Amino acid sequence: MKIEVMKDILGANDAIAEQNRQAFKRQRVLVMNLMSSPGSGKTSLLERTVEALRGKVRVGVIEGDIESTKDSERLAKYEIPVVQINTKSLCHLDANLLSSALKKIRLKDIDVLFIENVGNLVCPANFSLGEDYKVMLLSVTEGDEKPLKYPLMFREADVLIINKMDLLKHTNFDVKEAEGNALKINPSLKVFRISCAARPQGLKGWLEWLMKCLEAKKKA
Amino acid sequence: MHEMSIAMQILDIAMKEAKVNNAQKVLSIKIRAGELRGIVSDLLTNCFDIISKGTMAEEASISVEELPLEAQCSTCGRIFRVQNYTYQCPHCQSKNVETVQGLELVVQEIEVQ
């Protein structure tokens, strides 16, 4: 016997993501889902961002990693709420994992929640968490053709941060080519070029955009 | 490798449908997957075989129909096949276009006995 089912496979995840979204909305918390390949600088971006917002904006972080608490330890010095999720073998965060982690954080006490997804350019793009914005990083040591290889991630992202600009001269990365490839897939993508390492550069645009989003969320 | 998570959801959906229909066994499962989802069919089948062991879907075969990426131009209204992931209308060159096909991930049909 054949049965017509027509059920969305991601439906279960999306339903929990929607519950997360409602919880964020009630507390007017702005939520950013940070995604990139391993080593693109998600944690470094968080460090610079937390430093810049200190005393002005209350930040919370959810750290997603397959194993280890290394990233949480890096953020511990800022004395902000950080919750570590170890996904074990799972290569991405999903709405259910996030929902469990949210029980350990008081949304009332924060303005912006950053979710650092597992380093991976493929899988996290499929799983909505209930975030306001998907922010992805691409570092100049990776390759300017990446948008064409990982189209869903670049299509789903709202923001593209091109990181490690300070290393550009040591690579054959073509920034215009990378941006062009990304904008072909996603013409409304917002792009920032930055460096997070020893001498941070270009963070101003990113921080201004963040503050604008926060203002809008508080008024919503 | 998101195929494992996807396989778990597929199994969940198939088992629920089979139970509702008082079936003894799931024979086959038809999936529709949009091009942008990047589902690797063999990998999905392997994952499904692993997690379905010992369930009434353990012998089920999975077939994946890939749906090509298509978009509709908001300026001229035409629907076109998105080539090389370029979101630009080939007719009027507008970049104001929306995906109309290529993001699906659906259990379309199961066959049970």
Interface residues (C-beta under 8 A of the other chain):
Chain A: M1 K2 I3 E4 V5 M6 K7 D8 I9 L10 A12 N13 S89 L90 C91 H92 D94 V122 C123 N126 F127 P147 L148 P151 L152 R155 K184 I185 N186 P187
Chain B: M1 H2 M4 S5 I6 Q9 I10 D12 I13 A14 E17 N21 A23 I31 L36 R37 G38 N84 Y85 T86 Y87 Q88 K95 N96 T99 L105 V106 V107 Q108 E109 I110 E111 V112 Q113
